[in-house]
Amino acid sequence: MSNTVILIPSRLAATRLPNKPLLKINNISIINHVYKIAKSSLIGESYVATGDKEIFEEVTKLGGKCILTKKDHKTGTDRIFEAYQELKDDNIDYVINLQGDEPMLDIKDVNNLLKNNDSMVIMPTGGGKSMCYQLPALISDGCAIIVSPLIALMKNQVDVLRGYYNSDSIAHVLNSSLTKTQTAQVKEDITNKKTKLLYVAPESLVKKENTEFFQATNISFFAIDEAHCISEWGHDFRPEYRKLRQIIDTIGRAPIIALTATATPKVRQDIMKNLKINDGKLFLDSFNRSNLFYEIQPKKDVAKQIIQYIKERKGESGVVYCLSRKKVEEIAETLQINGINALPYHAGLDSKKRVEHQEAFLMDDCNVIVATIAFGMGIDKPDIRFVIHHDIPKSLEGYYQETGRAGRDGGKGDLMTFYDYKDIEKLEKFLQGKPCLLYTSDAADEGLGVDLGGRRII
């Protein structure tokens, strides 16, 4: 029997419908609406996962099977995971996710992967990309290999997964930060079939001893996270990513799912061609996030402007992006002197310090991270309320990625960029001799899959 998990975020009324009854949209019961969809469109039993007792009672009246989640979840991902555990049945086929006031079937890409098909997934930051491979990995036999570009990103996702299962074996990282003893433990857990997800850096994947180990391992699929790193036309090109298909063929072919939040048509084509998944299915989601508010101001006294902006949002979490490590240190120190609990983050810090600062931010021990683009990719902190750009970003894609850190819990996200013509001159010098993409407003919208709902950023 197939199971359908229906996810209804409890935050729906507060963030989307502040002046309407919780269970009503245009005088149509939310529960009745999605339950009818589930019963008419999907085969098998239907489950509703919610943390709201009123929703629980409503579904029960309608004859539906409802899971009342126990925790005060900040994200829909949390609720899906608890629902998955509550069902105690691996045969989950669909998740219906209510976003805004329209129900959306967003699990087709998961089903495609479970059918051993290749996929290319382009979803907005905070749209649930990680669920597209985490849920299939938990359901499938074997261990999924998740290729990820940053150690901080891997650690964040592994910590979250371990938290759900109260087990360190369910997910592991394999990268240069591990000791020989830790690496041996990771491989032992995989051999004993305790591990469902293994996060690896491309450099670790290519090592002979690891390749030989994986050849003897039951790999459920390969997930290439932040897949825009593959493309020379992308904003964050990494040469080692272009060798991934060759490595996969050496290990042994398994389904491939490539995921990113930013890919123009040219980048998409390059990713699929390089991974040899041209016959794979493309899943392209809407990129309009109506809870984000963009603002651009000229630099006057930019440090003073940033201090004032943050103090107006006392106690809220935020990120300040700078182009250089030197500027990161300067701004972080200036904020600290002015009574703002801020920490720096950039590749020049040793790995231990970076981890400490990231953990402090994730655990709300510090309110503000001042960072280069080394920070943020894949970081799952849902309640970031603002993102400030001290400098003009290097690219449109990078700008979208970085501003997308805000408001992942559905709450308001304020996005401020400060500009000066000198910033443009710096970028022009930086880009000299490098390939550069030029965008018209229409081309940019089409390329990123962006529907700005009539908004334009000038």
N, C-alpha and C positions, 0 to 999 in steps of 0.2 A: 504494500500500500504506500502510495506517495504521501509525503507530508508537505504542507505549505506553511511556512512561517510568515505571518503578516506583521510587519513592524510599523508601529504608530508612535512617533516621538511624542513624549508628554509635553515637550516644549512648544508643540504646534500652536496651541491657543495663544500663548504669551507672545511668540515671535511673529506669527503670521496673522492671527485673528484676535487682536487684543480686545475688540469690542463686540465679539460674537460668542455665543455659547460654545462650550468646548466640543460638543458632538455635532455641531451644525456647520455646514458650508452651503450658502445659498438655499437654506431651508431643507437641505438634504442631509440625513444622518451620515456622518463620516463612516461609522461602523457598518451601517446597513449598506452603504455604497461599496466599500471595499470587500465586505463579506459576500455580496452578490457577485462581484467580479471573480472572487476566488471560487465560488460555487459553480459559476457558469462557464468560466474559462479554463480552470485547472482541474486536473483529475486527482481524486484522492481526498484525504481529510484536510481540513483547514484549521490552522492554529493562529491565534492572535497573541502576540507578545507585547505586553504593555506594563508599565509601572503604575498606571492610574486605575484605582479601584472602580471609578465610575465607568470607564471604558470596559473593564473586566465584567462588570455586572450587565452592561448593555449587550456585549457579545454573548454572554451566557443566555440572556433572554431570547436572543435570536437563534439559539440552538447551536452556537459555535463553540469550539473548544478553545479556551483561552488560558494562556500562561501568565500569571501575575508575577512579574519579575520582582525580586526582593530588594535589589539595590537601587540607590538613587543615582542612576546612570547619567553621565554627562553627554554621552554620545550614543547614536543609534547602533554603532558597532558593538558597544558594550551589551546592549539589549539583545542583539542577534546572538552573541556568544552565549549569554545566559540561557536564551531560549533553546539554543542548540544543545546545551548540557541538560536542560530540563526534559527535553524530548527523549533523551536516552535512545535515540534511533538515528543511525547514520544516513537513512534514506531521505534526506531533505532535498527537494527538487527546486523550490522557488522561494524567493523572498520578495514580498511586495513592500516597497518603501514609500511612505507618504512624505513627499517633500512639498512644502508650501500647501496649496489647496488642490493639488492634482495628484492622484495616485499614480505611481510609476513602477512598472515592472523592470527592475534593474538587475536581474539575476541571469539574464539570457547568456551573458558572457561566461558565467560560472557553468551553466549547463553545457555550453559549447566545449569548454575545457574538459568537463567530466566525460564527454563523448569522445575524448582523445583527439579533438580538433585544435588546430592552431588559432590564436586570436591576437588581434591588435586592439588595445583598449585605450581610449583617450577620454579622460574624465577630469573635471575640475579639481583643483586642490581641495581636499576635504570632502570629495564626492564619494569616497568609499573604494578607491582603487585597491587598497590592501585586502579588502574583503574578497575581491575577485580571485585572489589566489590563496588567501588564508583558509577560507571555508572549504574549497575543493581539497586542499592539502589535508585538512582534518578528516575529511570524508574518505579520501582515496587510500588505497593500499600503497605502501612504500613511503619514501621521503621525497618531498619537493625541494628542489634547489632554487633558492631565491638569490639572484645576482643583484647586488646593491652597491652603489658607488662610495658610500661613506660609512665609516665605522660607527659614527654617532647615530646614523639612521638605523643601522642593524641593531644596535644595542637597545634603542628605544622600542622597536617593534618586538624584539625577543622578550624584553622585560614585561611588556603588556601581555603577550601570549602566556608567559609563565605565570603571571598573576591570575589569569583566568583559570588555569588548570592546577595551580598550587604544585607545580612540578617543573624542575629545571630541565628535564629531559625532553619535553614536548617540542622545544625549539632551541636551536643553538646558532652561534656564529662561528665561522671559520675564517680567521684572518690573521694578520701579522701581530695583533695585540695579544695572542694566546701564547702561553708557555707550552713546552713539549708535553708536559703532564696534562694540561687542559685539552690540548689537541687530541691526545690519546683517549681521554674521557669522551670527547665528542664522537669520535669514531666508534668507540665501544657502544655508546647509546644508539647510534645509527645501526650498527650491526645487530644489536639486540631488539631492533624494531620499536624502540621507545620514542624516537624522534620523527616528527611529521614535517617539520620545516627546518631547513638549514640555510642560513643567510651567509653568502660568500662574496668576497671581492673578486673581480675578474682575475687579478694577479694570483690569488690563492687557487682559483679553479684550474689554472694552466699548469701548476706545479705537477711534476711527474708522479710523485708519491700520492697526491690527491686524485689525479686522473685515474691512476690504477685502482685506487680504493673505490672510486665511484663506478668503475666498470663492473665491480663485483657487488654493487648495491642496487636494490630495486628503486629506481627513480620514478616517481609518479609523473612529474612534469618539471619543466624549467620555466621559471618566471623571471623576466628581465625587467626589473623595476627601474624607473627613471630612464626609459629606453631612448629618450632624445640624445643621451650621451653617445649613441651609436653614430649619429649623423654628423658629417662634416659641415652640414648646413645648419645644424642646431646651435643653440646658444651656449652649450656646455659640453662640447665635443671631447671625448676621451678615446684615444687611439686603441687602448686595450679592449674596449667594447666591440670593436670591429672584428675581433678574433673569436667572438663567442660561438658563432655557428660552427666553426672549425673544431673548437673544443667540445661542443655538444656532440658532434659526429664521432669524435674520438671516444667519448665516454659511452655513447649509445643513444640513438635517437629516441626522444620522448616528446610529447606535445609541448609546444612553446606558447607562452602568453607574454606579450610585450606590453608594458604599461607606461604611460606618461600623462602629464597634465598639459604639456605644451608641445604641439607638433603641427607645423604648417603642412600643406599638402605635399610639398617637396620633401620635407623631413619624414613624413609618414611613409612616402614611397621609398625613401632611402633605407629606413628601418626595416621594412618588410622585405625589400630586396636583399639587404645584407644578411638578414636572418633566414632567408629563403622560405618565407611564409607568405608568399604572394597569393596563395590560394586560401590563406586563413581569413577568418571573418573579421571585419572592422566594426568596432563598437564605438560610436562617437556620441558623447553626451552633450547636452546644453551647458554652456559655460556662464550663463547669466546667474549671478548670485546677488539677489536683491537686498541682502542684509549688509552689503559692503558699500561704503560711502567714500568716494575719491575726492581729494582736494589737492591743489597744487598752488604753492606760494613762492614768490621770489625770495631769495636769500637777502636778508638785511644784516641782522646780527644772529646768525643761524643757531649758535649755541644757546643764546638767550631764548630764541623762538622755540627750540626743542624743549628746554627746561619748562617754559610756560605751558606748552602743549601737554607735557606729561603731568605737571602739577594740577592741571585742570581735570585730570583723570586719575586722581589719587587712589592708590591701591589696586589699580588695574594692571594686567599683564600686557607687555608690549615689546616690540623689537625695533631697534634703530639700526638701519643698514648704512654702512659707509663703504667707499670703494677701496680704501687702503687700510692696512693693519695699523699704521701710525695714527690715522684719524680715529680708528676704533678706540685705541688706547686714550687718546686725547679726550674724546667725547665721554667715554666711560668715567674717566677721572673727574671731568667737569660735572657730570651728573652726581657723582658721589659727594663731591665738595658741596653741592647744592641740596644735599639731604635726600637724594633719590637713590634707592637701593638698586644699583645697576652693576653689571659685570661685563667684562669684555669676552669676545669669542672670535678667534681667527686661527688660521693654520700655523701661525708662528708660535702659539702657545704649545707647551708639551701636552701629549695626549692625556695624561692624568689630570692636568688643569682644565682641559677642555671638557672632560667628562664631569669633573666637579661642578663647573659652571653650568653645564647643561642640566645636570641633576638638580642643582639649586633652583633653576628656572622652572623646570617641570614640577618640582615639589613646592613651588610658591615661596621658597626661601629668599628669592630675589624677584623683583617685579619687572625689571627691564634687562634685556640682553642687548648689548651694542656689538654688532657683528659685521663681518664681511659675508659674502655669499656662501662661505664655508658652513654657515649655520642655517638650519631650517629645512633642508630638503628631507621630507618624510617625517619631520618631528610632529608627534601627535599630541599637541597641547591644545585642547578644544576651546579654551576660554581666553585666547589672545584677543584683546580688545582693540589694539591699534598697532599699525606698522608705519614707521617713519623712514623715509629715504633722505639721508643727509645730502646725498649726491644723486644726480640723474643716473638711472640704471643703465647698464651696458646694452640691454636689448629689451624688446617688447615682451619676449617670452620670459626672460628673467624677471621683469617687472611683475608679470602675472603670477609667476611662481611665488615670488617673495610677498606680494600683497595678499596672496591667497592663504597665508598662514593665519590671517585674522578670521574670527567669527566662525570657526569650524563647528561650534555647538549650535549654530543657528542664530545666535545673538548678534547684536550690532558690531560691525568692525569699521573703525575709522582709519583711513589711509591717507597719509600726508606726504607729499613729495616737495622738497625745497629745490629750487633751481637757480642757476647762475650761468651766464654764457661761458664763463671760464670752465665750467664742468664739461660743456660740449667740446671746447678746445682740447681738454685733457683726453676725452674719449676719441676724438679724431686722431690725436697722436698715437694713442694706444692701438687704434684699428689700422694704422698705416701698414700696408703690405699684407693685411689679412682680408679674407673674403667677407663681404658685407652685404646683407640683404636690405633692400629698401622697401618700405611699405607705404601704400596708400591706405587711407582709413578703411576702404572697402576690402582691400586685399588682406589687411591685418585681421579684420573681423572674420573673413572667410577662413583664413589660414589657421587661426586659433580655435575655430568653431565657436566664436564668441557672439552671443546675442546680448547686446548691452541694453536691450529694452528701451531704445531711444536715447540712452545716455551716451555722451561722447566726452572723452577726456582731451582737453586742448592744452 
